[in-house]
């Protein structure tokens, strides 16, 4: 049966092995340094450097493992199963809702926040079920902002793209991609 050992165990095993080998090597060098050929000294230095690199790699690996754990723990807070369009339909006329994608549901102090993304402008809109808009920042998390300001920010840049608030995002992007393919351009979005 194969048994998996944790990164910390590998780190301790490598450190212990390196310490035992290093003490034997230093003892041999101290007892009779004149009889040691240069290749033994260089071999010992090479082993020390290799052990140091291996320890640094294992330390980095355990750090990445912890980071991945934090990431997947944070993902567990998101609900991506059942889209809820009610907050968006309450904030905008129904004709303007066609350009949106529902991304996920998050929570702030137990209250759900629906997160939408506009298909053309690619701007995000976070709406609570209590007619509150939010802006996300990594430093402060969700901060309440005026709904009107959030909607104005959401539609910035539509005029430059020759679209309106009522333009369906999927249809707009399909037309854009078809035109680009006709002109032999590659679209990366």
C-alpha positions in Angstrom: 0.0 0.0 0.0 1.3 3.4 -1.0 1.2 6.0 1.8 1.4 9.7 1.1 3.4 11.9 3.3 2.7 15.5 3.9 4.9 18.3 2.7 5.9 19.1 6.3 7.1 15.5 6.8 9.2 15.7 3.6 10.6 19.0 4.8 11.6 17.5 8.2 13.0 14.3 6.6 15.1 16.3 4.1 16.4 18.6 6.9 17.2 15.7 9.1 19.0 13.8 6.4 21.0 16.9 5.4 22.0 17.5 9.0 23.2 13.9 9.5 25.1 14.0 6.2 26.6 17.4 6.9 27.8 16.4 10.4 29.5 13.2 9.0 31.1 15.3 6.2 32.3 18.0 8.5 33.6 15.4 11.0 35.6 13.7 8.2 36.9 17.0 7.0 38.0 18.1 10.5 39.7 14.7 11.4 42.1 14.6 8.5 41.6 17.5 6.0 45.0 16.8 4.3 43.9 13.5 2.9 40.7 14.7 1.3 40.9 15.1 -2.4 39.4 18.2 -4.0 36.6 16.2 -5.6 35.3 15.2 -2.1 35.2 18.8 -1.0 33.4 19.8 -4.2 31.0 16.9 -3.9 30.1 17.9 -0.4 29.5 21.5 -1.4 27.4 20.3 -4.3 25.3 18.2 -2.0 24.8 21.1 0.4 23.7 23.4 -2.4 21.3 20.6 -3.7 19.9 20.1 -0.3 19.3 23.9 0.1 17.6 24.0 -3.3 15.4 21.0 -2.4 14.4 22.6 0.9 13.6 25.9 -0.8 11.5 24.1 -3.4 9.6 22.2 -0.7 9.0 25.4 1.3 7.6 27.0 -1.8 5.4 24.0 -2.5 3.9 24.0 1.0 3.3 27.8 0.6 1.4 27.2 -2.7 -0.5 24.4 -1.0 -1.7 26.7 1.7 -2.6 29.4 -0.9 -4.7 26.9 -2.8 -6.5 25.9 0.3 -7.4 29.5 1.0 -8.6 29.9 -2.6 -10.8 26.9 -2.5 -12.2 27.8 0.9 -13.1 31.2 -0.5 -14.8 29.6 -3.6 -17.0 27.7 -1.2 -18.7 30.9 -0.3 -20.0 31.5 -3.8 -23.2 30.0 -5.1 -23.2 29.5 -8.9 -26.3 27.2 -9.2 -29.5 29.2 -9.4 -29.5 32.6 -11.2 -31.7 35.2 -9.5 -32.6 38.0 -11.9 -35.0 39.8 -9.5 -32.6 42.4 -8.2 -31.5 43.3 -11.7 -35.0 43.5 -13.0 -35.9 45.7 -10.1 -33.0 48.1 -10.8 -33.4 48.3 -14.6 -36.2 48.2 -17.2 -36.7 44.7 -18.5 -35.5 45.7 -22.0 -32.1 46.6 -20.6 -31.6 43.3 -18.8 -30.9 41.3 -22.0 -27.3 42.3 -22.1 -26.4 40.8 -18.7 -24.9 37.5 -17.5 -25.5 36.3 -14.0 -22.1 35.3 -12.6 -22.6 34.1 -9.0 -24.2 34.8 -5.7 -22.1 36.0 -2.8 -23.0 37.0 0.8 -22.3 40.0 3.0 -23.2 39.5 6.6 -25.6 36.7 5.7 -27.5 38.7 3.0 -27.2 37.5 -0.6 -25.6 39.7 -3.3 -26.3 38.8 -6.9 -23.3 39.5 -9.2 -24.0 40.3 -12.8 -21.7 41.2 -15.7 -22.6 43.3 -18.8 -21.9 41.3 -21.9 -20.7 44.3 -24.0 -19.0 46.7 -21.5 -17.7 43.8 -19.4 -18.4 45.9 -16.2 -19.7 44.2 -13.1 -22.8 45.0 -11.1 -23.3 43.7 -7.6 -26.9 44.1 -6.3 -28.4 43.1 -3.0 -32.0 42.0 -2.6 -32.8 45.2 -0.7 -32.2 47.5 -3.7 -28.6 48.2 -2.7 -25.7 48.3 -5.1 -22.2 47.4 -4.0 -18.7 47.9 -5.3 -16.0 45.3 -4.6 -12.4 46.1 -3.6 -9.8 43.7 -2.3 -8.9 46.0 0.6 -12.5 46.7 1.8 -14.6 43.9 0.4 -18.2 45.0 -0.6 -19.0 48.7 0.0 -22.5 50.1 -0.6 -22.8 52.6 -3.4 -25.7 54.5 -5.0 -27.6 52.3 -7.4 -27.8 55.1 -10.0 -24.0 55.6 -9.9 -23.4 51.9 -10.3 -25.7 51.7 -13.3 -24.1 54.8 -14.9 -20.7 53.2 -14.5 -22.0 49.9 -15.9 -23.1 51.5 -19.2 -20.0 53.7 -19.7 -18.5 53.1 -23.1 -21.6 51.8 -24.9 -21.7 54.8 -27.3 -18.1 54.1 -28.4 -19.1 50.5 -29.2 -22.1 51.6 -31.2 -24.5 49.8 -28.8 -27.4 50.9 -26.6 -28.6 49.9 -23.2 -31.2 47.6 -24.9 -28.6 45.8 -27.1 -28.5 42.1 -26.4 -24.9 41.3 -25.4 -24.8 37.8 -27.0 -26.1 39.1 -30.3 -23.8 42.1 -30.3 -20.7 39.9 -29.6 -21.8 37.4 -32.3 -22.1 40.2 -34.9 -18.7 41.6 -33.8 -17.0 38.2 -34.1 -18.6 37.5 -37.5 -17.5 40.9 -38.8 -14.0 40.3 -37.5 -13.8 36.8 -39.0 -15.0 38.3 -42.3 -12.1 40.8 -42.1 -9.8 37.9 -41.1 -9.1 39.3 -37.7 -8.8 37.3 -34.6 -10.9 38.4 -31.6 -9.6 37.7 -28.1 -12.2 38.5 -25.5 
